Amino acid sequence: MGYLNNAVVTVDAILTDKGRELLAKNDGTFRITQFALSDDEIDYTLYNPTNPSGSAYYGQAIENMPLLEAFPLVTQEMKYVLTTLPRGTSKMPVLDLGYAAITLKQGASLAVTPQTLNYLGGNSTYETSGYTATISDVRTLSTFNGVGINTPDAIALNSTTTVGTNVSKTVVGTTINLTATTVNTLFGSNTILQATLTVVGRDSGARITIPVTITKQ
C-alpha cells in the first residue's frame, strides 16, 4: 500500500504475490485479520532542526520526498514497521537468530528460535506475540512452519500451502522449523539452491534477513 502523491490522499493498495495466490484458491484461506504500517521511504536524516525558516520547516525536505508506489514483493516491503515501544526506550530492539546464514543439506532440519535484544528494558528476549518468518522461495523447503503461538490466525497461516511455484511463504511462531527439500529436479544443473529468511518481531517490529542455502546430495 502506498500514497501516490503528497497533495492528495490517494491510496494505492495491491495484493502481494502470496495474497494473489491465496485469493486465487477461492477456498476461504484469504482473510485479512491484521494490518501494519511502515515508513520505508522516509529518510529521517533529512530532518533539519537548524532550518533558518523556523520549526515549521524542520521536516520540509521529508514532506517533499517522492513516495513509493505499492509493489507485490513481500520480501522487499514493510522493512521498517511502525510500532509502539515502552516510554523511556533508549535502544531499538534487534533480532538474534543465532545464525548469520543457514546452510542445510537436502533433507536436513533446523529449528530457529529468535531472540529480541534491547527489548522491554532487557528484562525479556521473548515476544509474547511471537515472530513472523518469511522464506522467499518455499520450494527450497519441504517443511516450513512455526510453533509456539496457538491463536486461530497463526494456526491458519501456518497451515497454508502453496501450489509448488516460486513464491514466498510466511509462518508465525516462537520457533521456526525448516527442513530442506529432497526434490533433486529443483536443482537442475546447480549444486545449491538459495533463498532468504526474513524474521520480524510481532511486538517490537525488529527485523532481520539472512541467506538460506540448500546443498544437493
N, C-alpha and C positions, 0 to 999 in steps of 0.2 A: 504494500500500500504506500502511496506517496502523494504529496501535494504537487500539482503540476506547475503552479506559479505562486508568487508571493502576493500578488494583487488581489486575487480572487480565491476563496477557499474552495478549490475543486479537487476532489479526492479521486485518485486512480487506484482502484482495488482489483487485483487479479489473483488467481489461484496459482500456487506453486505447482511444479511438475507432479509432486506427490498428491497434492489436492486434486489435480485433474484426474489422476489415476483412480483415487477413491470415489470421486464423483461419477466417473465412467462405469464403475461397478454397479451403481444403482441398487445397492443392497442394504442401504442404511448405515454403512460404515463412515460415510461422510457427515460428520456432525461437528459444528463449531461450538465448543463449550467454553473456550477461554481466548483471550487476546493479550497481546503485549505491544508496547510502544518502544520505539528506538529513535536515536538521533544520529544514525550512521554518517549522514552527510555534513554534519556540523563540525567545523574546526574552531574549537574554543580558544586557540592561541590568538585568534583574531580579535578577541575582546580587548578593548583598549581603554583602560581607566585613565589614561593621560590625554585623551582626546580634548583639544582646546575648546571645542564647542560645548562641553559640559556633559553631565552624566546621561542625559537623554540620548547621547550619540556614542556611548561606550560600546554598544553592541551593533552599531550601524553596519559594519562590514559583514557581520554574521547574518544580519537580517536581509542583506542584499545578495547573499550567496545563491547560486542556482541550486535547485533541489533535485534529487534523484527521482526518476520515474520508477514505478514498481517493476520488478523483474522476477522471474519464476525460480531462480536458483536458490534453493533453501540453504545451501552451504555458504552462500555469499551475502546473505541479508541478515538483518537483525543481529548484527555483531555487537552493538552497543545498546543493550536493552535498558530502558529506564526503570529504575527500581527505587524503593524506599528503604533506607538503612537507618539504624537507630541514631538518635541525636547524639552528637559528640564523636561520631565515627571519624577517625583521622587517617585511616588507610583503607584503600579499596580492597575488597576481598579478591583473592586469586585462587584458582583451582590447581590442585596437585593430583595427578592420576597415578603417580609412581613410575611413569614411563614417559620418556621424551619421544619415543617412537615404539611401535609394536610390529614385531615380525613373527609370523606364525607359519609353520609347515602345514601342508594340506592335512585337514582332519584334526589339527591340534586345537585345544581350547584354552581360554584365558578368561578369568574373572577380574574385572577392573572395578575397584571401589574408590570413587573420587573423595577427596577431602577439600574443604574450603578453608583457606588460611586467612588470617586477619578478619575473622568473622565473629560477630557478637562479642567484641572485646577480647577475642582469643579464648573465650570460655567453651567454644564448641567448634568442631570441624565438620559437623554433620548438619545437613539442611533438612528440616522437617518435611518439606515437600519433595525432597529428593532431587534428581537430576534428569534432564533430557539428554539423550545421546543420539547423534545422527551419524550414520555411516553413509558416505557419499555414493557408494555403489554396493547395493545389498547382495549382488550376485557373488561377491567375494567371500561371503559368509554363509554357511549352511544353518547356523544358529546365531541369532542376534536378538536378545531380549533383556529386559530389565526386571529385577526382583526387589522387593522391599517396600514398594508403595502399592497398596491394595485398594485404591479408590476405583470406582467404576470406570472413570475416564482413563486412568492409567492402564487398567486391565484391558480395556477396549483397544487402546493404542498399541499395547504390547502384542496383542493377538492378531493384528492386521497382517495380511500377506500381500506380496507383490505378484506381478504376472511374469516374473523372470526377465524383466528388462533392466537396462542400466538406469536405475532410479535410486534415490536415497530412501532410507527408512529411519524413522525416529521411534525411540522407545523411552520409557520412564522407569526409574528405579533408584535405589541407593547402591546397588551393584549391577554392573552391566556385564552380561555373559556373551562371549564371542567364540565361535567355532569356525575355523577356516573351511572353505569349500573343498569338496573332494572331486569336483567335476573337472576332468582334465581338458575337455574341449574349450573351456573358457580361456585357457592359456594360449591356444593357437601355437605359434612358434616361439612364444615367450616362455621364460622360466619363472617369472614373477607376475603377480597382479598387484596393483596399487590402488589405494583409496585413502580417504581421510576420515578421521573420527573427531566429531565436534561434540563437546560436552558443555552444558550450560547449567549452572545452579538455578533452580526454580525460585528460590527465595532471594538469593544475593544478586543474581544476574551475572555473576562471574562466568567467564567463558574461556575455553582452551581448545585448540585444534592440533592434532598430532597425526603424522602419517601412519598408515597401516599397510604392511607388505605381506603378501601370501606367497610362499615359495613352493614351486612344483616338486613333487616327489617322483 
